[in-house]
Amino acid sequence: MGRQSSVTDADLLALPKAHLHLHLTGGMRHRTLIDLAARGAVTLPERLVEPEPEGMVLGWPRFQRLYDVARSVLRTPEDFDRLLLEVAVDEHAAGSRWLELQITPTGYAVRLGDVVTAVEVFCSAAAKAEAATGVGVRLIIAANRTRPAWEAELLARLAVRYAGEGVVGFGLSNDERRGLPEEFAKAFRIAREGGLVAMPHAGELLGPESVSRTVAALSPVRIGHGVRATEDPDVLRMLADRGIACEVCPTSNLAMGVYRDLAAVPLPQLEAAGVPVVLATDDPLLFGGSLVGQYASARDDHGYDRADLARLARTSVTHSLMPADLAARLHADIDAWERGSAGT
């Protein structure tokens, strides 16, 4: 790291990669939001009609209000078919061959009929999107940490029920400052015993103690964000020793006011400590940026060269839940890209 990079934006598009931290509504195209809002007579706030420049600080309360409005335009199974297809098309264009999409079904259940129907709609839409684009699409069912633990346990059982139909993981999202990880230990135990992988959020709005408590209570294989683990060497060492990957979403960190600019996102510090790092976007509809943009930030703000960027892409593959044969092909393609011999 720190060497002058000759990697172009076109190179970054061609770099094979996986995308492991994207939320359903947050992945919607802005044009689709406008179209669906007009159809449903939903009045959008100005911030959604004319998105603010990347890097503007939203803060959590404003973000949640905007996300709730954006989610309200999604009303029919056909809307989710469109959304998932467009997300998969955009992933393909960004060089992503695999997507693990996080969804909290309770946020959509009212309009789709019930929570079971909602999960069936998501699984169906994901399968259609994968068939149409060739991008692997899998789902992470997430509990809302501002809701009671019994609801998380219900969702964990539901996620296990659909493990053979595209659901691969169980998450915990929403305001990190509410809902202690220990309250959700039973839900995550249900998910793990049912063959799902734990992928909760921690370490963005709160500091390293949130990361350590989450690891102790929920036994994750990946942490959504985790960047503030860098504030405590012992927590960094724990993540490294256990091989727990951090899904780093730089534009989210800026929007939440965690760091002042992209150069302050502690990507090199995490890697230097031996923590696996996966770059992702979180909610590009609201935060701006793109998957390729996160790699461009590693190049431009942290001096990552071709080998460094290839390492990040390999980590995204290694810490995904894609089948072993696909992972082997992607690793070979990343090796070719690093040698500069990818067919671009």
matplotlib code that plots the C-alpha trace (Angstrom):
import matplotlib.pyplot as plt

x = [0.0, 1.0, 2.5, 1.4, -1.4, -1.9, -5.3, -7.9, -11.6, -12.1, -9.8, -11.9, -15.1, -13.3, -12.1, -14.2, -15.6, -18.5, -20.8, -21.6, -23.3, -26.2, -29.8, -32.8, -34.3, -30.9, -30.0, -32.8, -32.0, -33.0, -35.1, -37.0, -37.7, -39.1, -41.2, -42.7, -43.4, -45.3, -47.3, -48.3, -48.8, -46.0, -44.7, -41.0, -39.0, -36.6, -33.6, -34.9, -36.0, -32.6, -30.0, -27.4, -23.7, -21.8, -20.2, -23.0, -23.8, -27.3, -27.1, -29.1, -32.6, -32.8, -31.5, -34.1, -36.9, -35.7, -35.3, -38.8, -40.3, -38.2, -39.3, -43.0, -43.0, -42.4, -45.9, -46.3, -44.4, -43.7, -42.0, -39.6, -39.0, -38.0, -35.9, -33.9, -33.4, -32.1, -29.8, -28.4, -27.9, -26.0, -23.9, -22.9, -22.0, -19.7, -17.9, -19.7, -20.5, -22.2, -24.5, -25.6, -28.6, -29.8, -33.6, -35.8, -39.1, -41.2, -40.6, -42.4, -44.9, -47.9, -48.0, -47.2, -49.8, -47.7, -44.1, -44.1, -45.4, -42.8, -39.9, -41.4, -41.6, -38.0, -36.7, -38.6, -37.4, -33.8, -34.0, -35.4, -32.7, -29.9, -31.4, -31.6, -28.1, -25.9, -25.0, -25.5, -28.1, -28.6, -30.5, -29.6, -32.8, -32.2, -33.9, -34.6, -32.7, -35.3, -38.0, -38.5, -36.3, -39.3, -39.7, -36.1, -36.6, -39.6, -37.5, -34.7, -37.1, -38.5, -35.0, -34.1, -37.3, -36.2, -32.5, -32.9, -34.5, -31.9, -31.5, -28.0, -27.6, -29.1, -28.4, -29.2, -29.6, -31.1, -29.8, -26.9, -27.4, -30.7, -31.0, -28.1, -26.7, -27.2, -31.0, -30.8, -28.6, -31.4, -32.5, -28.9, -28.6, -31.8, -30.3, -26.9, -28.4, -30.5, -27.4, -27.4, -24.4, -24.4, -23.8, -24.9, -24.1, -21.7, -19.0, -20.2, -22.4, -20.9, -17.2, -15.2, -17.1, -20.1, -18.0, -16.7, -20.1, -21.6, -18.9, -19.4, -23.2, -23.9, -20.8, -20.6, -18.5, -18.8, -19.5, -21.4, -19.1, -16.8, -14.6, -14.5, -12.8, -9.6, -10.1, -9.1, -6.1, -7.5, -10.7, -8.7, -6.7, -9.8, -11.3, -8.0, -7.5, -11.0, -10.9, -14.1, -14.4, -15.5, -17.9, -16.5, -18.8, -16.9, -19.7, -21.9, -19.3, -19.3, -23.0, -23.3, -20.7, -18.3, -15.3, -14.7, -13.7, -12.9, -9.2, -10.1, -11.9, -9.5, -9.2, -5.4, -5.5, -7.9, -5.9, -2.6, -4.0, -4.9, -8.6, -10.2, -11.9, -14.7, -15.7, -19.4, -21.9, -24.6, -27.3, -26.1, -29.6, -29.2, -25.4, -24.3, -21.3, -21.1, -19.3, -16.6, -16.5, -15.4, -12.5, -11.7, -11.5, -9.1, -7.0, -7.2, -7.5, -5.3, -2.8, -3.9, -2.3, -3.3, -2.1, -3.9, -7.1, -6.9, -6.5, -9.7, -11.6, -10.2, -11.4, -14.9, -14.9, -13.3, -15.8, -18.9, -21.2, -20.9, -20.3, -16.8, -16.6, -17.7, -15.2, -12.4, -13.3, -13.4, -10.1, -8.6, -10.1, -8.8, -5.4, -5.6, -6.8, -3.9, -1.4, -3.1, -4.3, -8.0, -10.1, -11.2]
y = [0.0, 3.6, 3.1, 5.1, 3.3, 3.0, 1.3, 3.1, 3.4, 1.0, -1.5, -1.2, -2.0, -5.1, -6.3, -9.4, -9.0, -9.8, -7.3, -8.4, -5.4, -3.8, -3.2, -3.7, -0.3, 1.3, -0.4, 1.1, 3.3, 6.9, 6.8, 3.8, 5.6, 8.6, 6.3, 4.2, 7.3, 8.9, 5.7, 5.5, 9.2, 9.3, 12.7, 12.5, 14.9, 17.2, 15.1, 12.2, 14.1, 15.8, 13.8, 15.7, 15.4, 12.4, 13.1, 15.2, 14.2, 12.8, 11.5, 8.5, 10.0, 11.8, 8.8, 6.5, 8.9, 9.1, 5.3, 4.8, 7.0, 5.4, 1.9, 3.0, 3.1, -0.6, -2.1, -5.1, -8.3, -6.8, -3.8, -6.2, -8.1, -4.8, -3.7, -7.0, -7.2, -3.6, -4.2, -7.4, -5.5, -2.8, -5.4, -7.0, -3.6, -3.0, -6.3, -7.9, -11.6, -12.2, -10.2, -10.9, -8.5, -7.7, -7.4, -6.8, -8.5, -6.8, -3.5, -4.7, -7.2, -4.9, -4.1, -7.6, -9.3, -10.9, -11.6, -15.1, -13.8, -11.0, -13.6, -15.6, -12.5, -11.7, -15.2, -15.4, -11.9, -12.9, -16.1, -14.3, -11.6, -14.2, -16.2, -13.0, -11.6, -14.4, -12.6, -14.8, -13.2, -14.4, -13.0, -12.1, -11.8, -9.2, -8.4, -4.8, -4.1, -1.4, -4.1, -6.8, -9.9, -12.2, -10.7, -11.4, -15.0, -15.3, -13.9, -16.3, -19.3, -17.9, -17.4, -21.0, -22.2, -20.5, -21.5, -23.7, -21.0, -18.3, -17.2, -17.7, -15.5, -13.7, -10.1, -7.3, -3.8, -0.3, 2.1, 0.5, 2.6, 0.7, -2.9, -4.6, -7.6, -9.9, -9.4, -11.1, -14.1, -16.6, -15.4, -15.8, -19.2, -20.3, -19.1, -20.7, -24.0, -23.9, -23.5, -19.8, -17.5, -14.6, -11.1, -8.4, -4.7, -3.2, -0.6, 2.3, 4.5, 3.0, 2.2, -1.0, -2.2, -2.7, -4.9, -7.0, -7.4, -8.4, -11.0, -12.4, -12.6, -13.4, -15.3, -13.6, -14.5, -11.0, -7.6, -4.9, -1.9, -2.6, 0.3, 1.6, -1.5, 0.4, 2.5, -0.5, -2.8, -5.6, -5.7, -5.5, -8.4, -10.4, -9.8, -10.8, -13.9, -15.1, -14.2, -12.1, -9.8, -6.2, -5.0, -1.5, 1.0, 4.3, 6.5, 5.3, 6.3, 9.8, 10.1, 9.0, 11.6, 8.9, 10.3, 13.7, 12.4, 9.2, 9.4, 9.1, 5.7, 3.3, 0.8, 0.4, 0.2, -2.7, -4.6, -3.8, -5.5, -8.6, -8.0, -9.2, -6.2, -6.4, -3.1, -2.4, 0.4, -0.1, 2.3, 4.1, 5.5, 7.7, 7.9, 8.2, 6.3, 2.9, -0.4, 0.7, 4.0, 2.3, 0.6, 4.0, 5.5, 2.8, 3.7, 7.5, 8.1, 5.3, 4.7, 1.1, -0.3, -3.2, -5.9, -4.2, -3.9, -7.5, -8.5, -6.6, -8.4, -11.8, -11.1, -10.3, -13.7, -15.6, -14.2, -14.6, -17.6, -18.4, -22.0, -23.3, -23.8, -20.2, -18.9, -20.8, -19.3, -15.8, -16.2, -17.3, -14.3, -11.9, -13.4, -12.7, -9.2, -8.6, -9.8, -7.3, -10.1, -10.0, -9.8, -6.3]
z = [0.0, -0.5, -3.9, -6.9, -8.6, -12.4, -12.0, -14.1, -13.5, -16.3, -14.6, -11.4, -13.4, -14.8, -11.4, -10.5, -7.0, -4.6, -2.9, 0.6, 2.3, 0.5, 1.8, -0.4, -0.5, -0.3, -3.6, -5.6, -8.6, -8.2, -11.4, -10.1, -6.8, -8.8, -11.1, -8.2, -6.1, -9.0, -9.6, -5.9, -5.4, -2.7, -2.0, -1.8, 0.4, -1.5, -0.3, -2.2, -5.3, -5.6, -3.8, -1.9, -3.0, -1.8, 1.5, 3.0, 6.6, 7.1, 10.6, 11.7, 12.4, 9.1, 7.3, 8.8, 7.9, 4.3, 4.1, 5.4, 2.7, 0.0, 1.2, 1.0, -2.8, -3.0, -2.9, -5.2, -6.1, -9.5, -7.8, -6.1, -9.4, -11.0, -8.0, -7.8, -11.5, -11.7, -8.7, -10.3, -13.6, -11.8, -10.0, -13.3, -14.7, -11.7, -12.1, -9.2, -9.8, -6.4, -4.2, -0.6, -0.1, 3.4, 3.9, 7.0, 6.0, 8.7, 7.0, 3.8, 5.2, 5.5, 1.8, 0.7, 3.0, 5.7, 6.6, 5.1, 1.8, 1.9, 2.2, -0.7, -2.9, -2.1, -2.8, -6.1, -7.2, -6.3, -8.3, -11.3, -11.1, -11.0, -13.9, -16.0, -15.3, -14.2, -11.0, -7.9, -5.6, -2.1, 0.9, 4.4, 6.6, 9.2, 12.4, 13.5, 16.7, 17.7, 17.8, 20.5, 20.7, 20.0, 16.6, 15.8, 16.9, 14.6, 11.7, 12.5, 12.3, 9.0, 7.6, 8.4, 6.7, 3.5, 3.7, 0.6, -1.4, -1.4, 2.2, 3.5, 6.5, 9.5, 10.3, 12.8, 11.6, 12.4, 15.1, 16.7, 19.9, 20.5, 21.4, 23.0, 21.1, 24.1, 23.7, 20.3, 21.2, 21.0, 17.6, 16.3, 17.9, 16.1, 12.8, 13.3, 14.3, 11.2, 9.0, 8.5, 9.0, 11.5, 10.0, 12.4, 12.2, 14.9, 15.3, 13.2, 15.4, 18.6, 19.4, 19.8, 22.9, 20.5, 18.3, 21.2, 22.7, 19.4, 18.8, 22.2, 22.0, 18.4, 17.1, 13.7, 10.7, 9.4, 11.0, 9.1, 9.3, 12.3, 11.5, 15.0, 16.2, 15.2, 18.4, 20.5, 19.7, 21.7, 19.7, 16.4, 17.6, 18.4, 15.0, 13.3, 15.4, 14.7, 11.0, 11.3, 8.3, 8.4, 5.7, 5.3, 3.6, 3.3, 2.0, 4.8, 7.4, 5.9, 5.8, 9.4, 10.4, 11.7, 9.7, 8.1, 4.7, 2.8, 3.6, 7.3, 6.9, 8.6, 5.8, 5.9, 9.8, 9.7, 7.1, 8.8, 12.0, 10.0, 9.9, 6.6, 4.9, 2.4, 0.6, 0.1, -0.4, 2.3, 0.9, -2.2, -2.9, 0.1, 0.6, -3.0, -4.2, -5.9, -5.4, -7.9, -6.1, -2.9, -4.7, -6.3, -2.8, -1.7, -4.7, -4.5, -0.8, 0.6, -2.3, -3.0, -6.1, -8.3, -5.9, -3.0, -4.9, -6.0, -2.4, -1.5, -4.2, -3.1, 0.4, -0.9, -2.5, 0.3, 2.9, 0.8, 0.9, -2.8, -3.9, -3.9, -7.7, -8.3, -5.8, -7.5, -10.9, -9.4, -7.7, -11.0, -12.7, -10.0, -10.5, -14.2, -13.5, -11.2, -13.9, -16.2, -18.5, -17.8, -21.0, -20.6]

ax = plt.figure().add_subplot(projection="3d")
ax.plot(x, y, z, "-o")
ax.set_aspect("equal")
plt.show()
